[in-house]
């Protein structure tokens, strides 16, 4: 059998993911993506930062977060109402896959950052989002 088709490296989600790029995307998308999307993305981000999270789970998380920040995806993010629908689906699928490794600590940190994002315009990134 032949190998499954692969995306070019420049379009693969892990090549687009970085903590600073994620923060910029979340700041821009706060109102249009919605609170649940941001909370899910940030919960995954904090799970990714946890040394207890296994490597395979981190790969799933990087793929989902990379898809969120990818400028070209299945449904363009600029379409009102549905633009972040595919991103939400990728995040929820990743969350379901790695749910056993999500801790209350990840959820509380994510909740605090969502409050920051919705509480002020263009908040500075917290230290964990710098490279």
ABEGO torsion letter per residue (X at the ends): XBBBBBBBAAABAAAABBAAAAAAAAAAAAAAAEAAAAAAAAAAAAAAABAABBAAAAAAAAAAAAAAABABBABBAABBGAAAAAAAAAAAAAAAAAAAABBAAAAAAAAAAAAAAAABBGBBBBAAABX
